[in-house]
Amino acid sequence: MKIAVTGASGTQGNAVACLLTSQGHEVRRITRNPKHPNDVHGDFDRPASLEQAFADIDGLFLMTPLSGPSEAAQGIAAVDAARHVPHVVFTSATNADRDTGIPHFDTKAAIERHLAANHPHWTVLGPAAFMSREGPVALPIPRTLKLHLIAPEDIAAMAALAFEQPARFHHRRIDIASDRLTGPEMAAIRSTEFVEFTLAQAETYSSDLAAMFRYFTETGLDLDIPALHAEFPEIAWHTYADWVTGRAEPRPE
Ligand SMILES: NC(=O)c1ccc[n+]([C@@H]2O[C@H](COP(=O)([O-])OP(=O)(O)OC[C@H]3O[C@@H](n4cnc5c(N)ncnc54)[C@H](OP(=O)(O)O)[C@@H]3O)[C@@H](O)[C@H]2O)c1
Protein backbone atom coordinates (compact mmCIF):
# COMPACT_ATOMS: atom_id res chain seq x y z
CA MET A 1 0.00 0.00 0.00
CA LYS A 2 0.97 3.65 -0.45
CA ILE A 3 0.72 5.30 2.95
CA ALA A 4 1.46 8.90 3.98
CA VAL A 5 2.73 9.38 7.52
CA THR A 6 2.51 12.83 9.11
CA GLY A 7 4.94 13.77 11.87
CA ALA A 8 7.38 11.29 10.34
CA SER A 9 10.35 13.05 11.94
CA GLY A 10 8.68 12.75 15.36
CA THR A 11 8.17 9.97 17.89
CA GLN A 12 4.98 8.33 16.64
CA GLY A 13 5.35 9.08 12.93
CA ASN A 14 8.90 7.79 12.77
CA ALA A 15 7.91 4.53 14.47
CA VAL A 16 4.96 4.12 12.09
CA ALA A 17 6.98 4.99 8.97
CA CYS A 18 9.81 2.59 9.91
CA LEU A 19 7.45 -0.29 10.64
CA LEU A 20 5.37 0.21 7.46
CA THR A 21 8.56 0.45 5.38
CA SER A 22 9.89 -2.77 6.94
CA GLN A 23 6.58 -4.44 6.02
CA GLY A 24 7.06 -3.49 2.37
CA HIS A 25 4.65 -0.57 2.12
CA GLU A 26 5.51 2.50 0.08
CA VAL A 27 5.76 5.25 2.70
CA ARG A 28 5.58 9.00 2.17
CA ARG A 29 7.23 10.63 5.16
CA ILE A 30 5.53 14.01 5.55
CA THR A 31 7.69 16.80 6.97
CA ARG A 32 8.14 20.56 6.61
CA ASN A 33 11.82 19.94 5.87
CA PRO A 34 12.38 17.09 3.41
CA LYS A 35 15.92 15.67 3.68
CA HIS A 36 15.67 12.01 2.72
CA PRO A 37 14.46 10.23 -0.45
CA ASN A 38 11.03 9.23 0.99
CA ASP A 39 10.40 12.65 2.59
CA VAL A 40 7.55 14.66 1.08
CA HIS A 41 6.86 18.27 1.94
CA GLY A 42 3.70 18.93 3.93
CA ASP A 43 2.86 21.70 6.40
CA PHE A 44 -0.23 21.67 8.63
CA ASP A 45 -0.33 25.45 8.30
CA ARG A 46 -0.52 25.19 4.48
CA PRO A 47 -3.47 22.92 3.62
CA ALA A 48 -2.62 23.07 -0.11
CA SER A 49 0.68 21.34 0.66
CA LEU A 50 -1.26 18.55 2.41
CA GLU A 51 -3.62 18.16 -0.58
CA GLN A 52 -0.55 17.51 -2.71
CA ALA A 53 1.15 15.28 -0.16
CA PHE A 54 -1.99 13.13 0.26
CA ALA A 55 -2.68 12.69 -3.48
CA ASP A 56 -2.93 9.12 -4.76
CA ILE A 57 -2.39 7.25 -1.49
CA ASP A 58 -4.20 4.29 0.07
CA GLY A 59 -3.87 5.33 3.68
CA LEU A 60 -2.94 8.25 5.94
CA PHE A 61 -1.45 8.11 9.43
CA LEU A 62 -2.49 11.46 10.88
CA MET A 63 -0.96 12.97 14.00
CA THR A 64 -1.30 16.61 15.00
CA PRO A 65 1.48 18.62 16.59
CA LEU A 66 0.96 20.03 20.06
CA SER A 67 0.43 23.58 18.83
CA GLY A 68 -2.10 25.04 21.27
CA PRO A 69 -5.42 26.37 20.00
CA SER A 70 -4.33 26.07 16.34
CA GLU A 71 -4.07 22.25 16.66
CA ALA A 72 -7.82 21.82 16.00
CA ALA A 73 -7.75 23.94 12.82
CA GLN A 74 -4.61 22.14 11.62
CA GLY A 75 -6.17 18.72 12.21
CA ILE A 76 -9.49 19.65 10.60
CA ALA A 77 -7.71 21.05 7.53
CA ALA A 78 -5.70 17.83 7.30
CA VAL A 79 -8.87 15.71 7.49
CA ASP A 80 -10.38 17.82 4.70
CA ALA A 81 -7.23 17.43 2.61
CA ALA A 82 -7.55 13.65 3.11
CA ARG A 83 -11.18 13.43 1.93
CA HIS A 84 -10.20 11.15 -0.99
CA VAL A 85 -7.88 8.92 1.05
CA PRO A 86 -9.39 5.43 1.45
CA HIS A 87 -8.45 5.04 5.16
CA VAL A 88 -7.38 7.66 7.72
CA VAL A 89 -5.86 6.50 11.02
CA PHE A 90 -5.82 9.45 13.41
CA THR A 91 -3.72 9.27 16.58
CA SER A 92 -5.36 11.25 19.38
CA ALA A 93 -4.93 10.65 23.14
CA THR A 94 -6.47 8.27 25.68
CA ASN A 95 -9.93 9.46 26.78
CA ALA A 96 -9.67 12.65 24.68
CA ASP A 97 -13.31 12.06 23.70
CA ARG A 98 -14.58 12.37 27.30
CA ASP A 99 -15.01 16.17 27.64
CA THR A 100 -12.05 16.21 29.98
CA GLY A 101 -11.54 19.99 29.91
CA ILE A 102 -7.85 19.37 29.15
CA PRO A 103 -7.17 21.86 26.33
CA HIS A 104 -5.03 19.63 24.11
CA PHE A 105 -7.40 16.67 24.64
CA ASP A 106 -10.44 18.78 23.71
CA THR A 107 -8.74 19.99 20.50
CA LYS A 108 -8.15 16.35 19.57
CA ALA A 109 -11.81 15.57 20.33
CA ALA A 110 -12.84 18.30 17.86
CA ILE A 111 -10.63 16.69 15.18
CA GLU A 112 -12.07 13.25 15.99
CA ARG A 113 -15.63 14.58 15.60
CA HIS A 114 -14.78 16.23 12.28
CA LEU A 115 -13.17 13.03 11.02
CA ALA A 116 -16.12 10.84 12.06
CA ALA A 117 -18.64 13.25 10.55
CA ASN A 118 -16.86 13.82 7.25
CA HIS A 119 -14.76 10.82 6.33
CA PRO A 120 -16.20 7.45 5.30
CA HIS A 121 -13.31 5.27 6.50
CA TRP A 122 -11.56 6.24 9.72
CA THR A 123 -9.93 4.77 12.80
CA VAL A 124 -8.92 6.69 15.93
CA LEU A 125 -6.15 5.43 18.20
CA GLY A 126 -5.92 7.02 21.65
CA PRO A 127 -2.39 6.48 22.95
CA ALA A 128 -1.51 6.86 26.62
CA ALA A 129 1.70 8.65 27.76
CA PHE A 130 4.66 7.68 25.61
CA MET A 131 7.37 5.59 27.26
CA SER A 132 10.59 7.54 27.56
CA ARG A 133 14.18 6.77 28.54
CA GLU A 134 15.15 10.45 28.69
CA GLY A 135 15.59 12.70 31.70
CA PRO A 136 14.55 12.11 35.30
CA VAL A 137 11.24 10.46 36.24
CA ALA A 138 9.71 13.73 37.48
CA LEU A 139 5.93 13.90 37.48
CA PRO A 140 3.18 15.89 39.25
CA ILE A 141 1.34 12.75 40.35
CA PRO A 142 1.07 10.96 43.70
CA ARG A 143 3.70 8.27 44.30
CA THR A 144 1.00 5.59 44.33
CA LEU A 145 -0.77 6.55 41.09
CA LYS A 146 -0.23 4.10 38.24
CA LEU A 147 0.32 5.91 34.94
CA HIS A 148 -0.81 4.30 31.67
CA LEU A 149 2.16 4.11 29.28
CA ILE A 150 2.63 3.11 25.65
CA ALA A 151 5.67 2.18 23.61
CA PRO A 152 5.81 4.12 20.31
CA GLU A 153 6.47 0.75 18.63
CA ASP A 154 3.07 -0.46 19.89
CA ILE A 155 1.32 2.63 18.47
CA ALA A 156 3.04 1.83 15.18
CA ALA A 157 2.02 -1.83 15.32
CA MET A 158 -1.63 -0.90 15.95
CA ALA A 159 -1.59 1.64 13.09
CA ALA A 160 -0.03 -0.89 10.72
CA LEU A 161 -2.62 -3.51 11.73
CA ALA A 162 -5.39 -0.99 11.07
CA PHE A 163 -4.10 -0.40 7.53
CA GLU A 164 -3.70 -4.13 6.94
CA GLN A 165 -7.08 -5.14 8.40
CA PRO A 166 -9.36 -2.13 7.77
CA ALA A 167 -12.61 -4.02 8.40
CA ARG A 168 -11.48 -4.85 11.94
CA PHE A 169 -10.80 -1.16 12.63
CA HIS A 170 -13.60 0.47 10.62
CA HIS A 171 -15.18 3.40 12.54
CA ARG A 172 -13.48 2.36 15.75
CA ARG A 173 -11.92 4.53 18.46
CA ILE A 174 -9.45 2.47 20.48
CA ASP A 175 -7.53 3.78 23.49
CA ILE A 176 -4.17 2.04 23.73
CA ALA A 177 -1.59 1.43 26.48
CA SER A 178 1.18 -1.13 26.85
CA ASP A 179 1.84 -1.03 30.61
CA ARG A 180 0.81 0.76 33.80
CA LEU A 181 3.28 1.78 36.50
CA THR A 182 3.77 4.25 39.36
CA GLY A 183 6.48 6.92 39.17
CA PRO A 184 8.67 5.09 41.73
CA GLU A 185 8.27 1.82 39.78
CA MET A 186 9.42 3.57 36.57
CA ALA A 187 12.34 5.16 38.42
CA ALA A 188 13.40 1.80 39.91
CA ILE A 189 13.50 0.24 36.42
CA ARG A 190 15.77 3.07 35.29
CA SER A 191 17.87 2.95 38.51
CA THR A 192 17.02 6.53 39.29
CA GLU A 193 14.91 8.52 41.78
CA PHE A 194 11.28 9.50 41.37
CA VAL A 195 10.91 13.27 41.69
CA GLU A 196 7.38 14.13 42.75
CA PHE A 197 6.27 17.72 42.25
CA THR A 198 2.97 19.46 42.76
CA LEU A 199 0.23 20.39 40.32
CA ALA A 200 0.76 24.03 41.37
CA GLN A 201 4.38 23.72 40.22
CA ALA A 202 3.25 22.06 36.98
CA GLU A 203 0.82 24.94 36.45
CA THR A 204 3.69 27.45 36.28
CA TYR A 205 5.15 25.43 33.41
CA SER A 206 1.94 24.59 31.48
CA SER A 207 -1.68 24.93 32.60
CA ASP A 208 -2.61 22.49 29.81
CA LEU A 209 -0.28 19.72 31.07
CA ALA A 210 -1.25 20.49 34.68
CA ALA A 211 -4.91 19.96 33.71
CA MET A 212 -3.95 16.62 32.18
CA PHE A 213 -2.12 15.40 35.30
CA ARG A 214 -5.00 16.66 37.50
CA TYR A 215 -7.36 14.54 35.37
CA PHE A 216 -5.07 11.51 35.66
CA THR A 217 -5.04 11.94 39.45
CA GLU A 218 -8.58 13.00 40.27
CA THR A 219 -10.63 11.19 37.58
CA GLY A 220 -8.23 8.57 36.27
CA LEU A 221 -7.99 7.18 32.76
CA ASP A 222 -10.60 4.64 31.75
CA LEU A 223 -8.62 2.04 29.79
CA ASP A 224 -8.88 -1.69 30.37
CA ILE A 225 -5.37 -2.92 29.49
CA PRO A 226 -6.02 -6.69 29.89
CA ALA A 227 -9.10 -6.47 27.62
CA LEU A 228 -7.16 -4.44 25.02
CA HIS A 229 -4.24 -6.88 25.01
CA ALA A 230 -6.61 -9.84 24.79
CA GLU A 231 -8.34 -8.31 21.75
CA PHE A 232 -5.05 -7.59 19.96
CA PRO A 233 -2.71 -10.47 20.87
CA GLU A 234 -0.60 -9.87 17.75
CA ILE A 235 0.79 -6.62 19.21
CA ALA A 236 3.99 -7.02 21.27
CA TRP A 237 2.64 -4.70 24.06
CA HIS A 238 6.04 -3.92 25.55
CA THR A 239 6.40 -3.75 29.30
CA TYR A 240 8.20 -0.61 30.45
CA ALA A 241 11.03 -2.74 31.84
CA ASP A 242 11.58 -4.55 28.54
CA TRP A 243 11.25 -1.34 26.52
CA VAL A 244 13.73 0.61 28.67
CA THR A 245 16.30 -2.16 28.70
CA GLY A 246 15.79 -3.07 25.04
CA ARG A 247 14.88 -6.65 26.01
CA ALA A 248 11.57 -6.46 24.17
CA GLU A 249 10.37 -9.45 22.25
CA PRO A 250 10.21 -8.89 18.50
CA ARG A 251 6.69 -8.26 17.23
CA PRO A 252 5.03 -11.49 16.18
CA GLU A 253 4.55 -11.75 12.42
N1 LIG B 1 4.04 12.58 24.51
C1 LIG B 1 3.02 11.85 24.95
O1 LIG B 1 3.11 11.17 25.99
C2 LIG B 1 1.72 11.85 24.18
C3 LIG B 1 0.69 10.95 24.52
C4 LIG B 1 -0.49 10.94 23.76
C5 LIG B 1 -0.63 11.83 22.70
N2 LIG B 1 0.40 12.69 22.41
C6 LIG B 1 0.24 13.62 21.28
O2 LIG B 1 1.18 13.30 20.28
C7 LIG B 1 1.38 14.45 19.46
C8 LIG B 1 2.85 14.62 19.22
O3 LIG B 1 3.33 13.45 18.59
P1 LIG B 1 4.86 13.08 18.61
O4 LIG B 1 5.36 13.15 20.04
O5 LIG B 1 4.99 11.83 17.85
O6 LIG B 1 5.49 14.29 17.81
P2 LIG B 1 6.91 14.97 18.08
O7 LIG B 1 7.94 13.93 18.34
O8 LIG B 1 6.69 16.05 19.10
O9 LIG B 1 7.21 15.63 16.67
C9 LIG B 1 6.39 16.63 16.16
C10 LIG B 1 6.15 16.31 14.69
O10 LIG B 1 5.19 17.22 14.20
C11 LIG B 1 5.63 17.70 12.96
N3 LIG B 1 5.12 19.06 12.78
C12 LIG B 1 5.11 20.06 13.67
N4 LIG B 1 4.53 21.16 13.14
C13 LIG B 1 4.18 20.82 11.87
C14 LIG B 1 3.55 21.51 10.81
N5 LIG B 1 3.16 22.79 10.93
N6 LIG B 1 3.34 20.86 9.65
C15 LIG B 1 3.75 19.57 9.48
N7 LIG B 1 4.35 18.86 10.46
C16 LIG B 1 4.55 19.48 11.63
C17 LIG B 1 7.14 17.68 13.02
O11 LIG B 1 7.62 17.52 11.69
P3 LIG B 1 8.72 18.45 10.98
O12 LIG B 1 9.34 19.31 12.03
O13 LIG B 1 9.66 17.47 10.35
O14 LIG B 1 7.92 19.23 9.97
C18 LIG B 1 7.41 16.44 13.85
O15 LIG B 1 7.52 15.29 13.05
C19 LIG B 1 0.76 15.63 20.20
O16 LIG B 1 -0.47 15.94 19.59
C20 LIG B 1 0.54 15.08 21.60
O17 LIG B 1 -0.55 15.69 22.26
C21 LIG B 1 1.56 12.70 23.09
The ligand as a Gaussian input file, in Angstrom:
#p B3LYP/6-31G(d) Opt

LIG

0 1
 N        4.041000      12.575000      24.514000
 C        3.015000      11.851000      24.954000
 O        3.106000      11.168000      25.994000
 C        1.721000      11.848000      24.179000
 C        0.694000      10.947000      24.524000
 C       -0.488000      10.945000      23.760000
 C       -0.634000      11.832000      22.701000
 N        0.401000      12.689000      22.411000
 C        0.236000      13.624000      21.276000
 O        1.182000      13.301000      20.275000
 C        1.381000      14.451000      19.463000
 C        2.855000      14.621000      19.221000
 O        3.328000      13.450000      18.590000
 P        4.858000      13.077000      18.605000
 O        5.357000      13.153000      20.035000
 O        4.989000      11.827000      17.854000
 O        5.486000      14.289000      17.810000
 P        6.905000      14.970000      18.077000
 O        7.937000      13.935000      18.336000
 O        6.689000      16.050000      19.096000
 O        7.213000      15.631000      16.669000
 C        6.395000      16.634000      16.157000
 C        6.152000      16.307000      14.691000
 O        5.185000      17.224000      14.203000
 C        5.630000      17.699000      12.955000
 N        5.116000      19.056000      12.780000
 C        5.107000      20.059000      13.667000
 N        4.535000      21.156000      13.140000
 C        4.184000      20.824000      11.873000
 C        3.552000      21.505000      10.814000
 N        3.159000      22.793000      10.930000
 N        3.344000      20.862000       9.651000
 C        3.749000      19.572000       9.482000
 N        4.347000      18.861000      10.457000
 C        4.554000      19.485000      11.634000
 C        7.142000      17.681000      13.015000
 O        7.615000      17.516000      11.695000
 P        8.716000      18.452000      10.981000
 O        9.341000      19.312000      12.032000
 O        9.661000      17.471000      10.348000
 O        7.925000      19.229000       9.971000
 C        7.406000      16.439000      13.853000
 O        7.518000      15.287000      13.049000
 C        0.760000      15.630000      20.201000
 O       -0.471000      15.942000      19.591000
 C        0.537000      15.076000      21.600000
 O       -0.553000      15.694000      22.259000
 C        1.560000      12.704000      23.092000

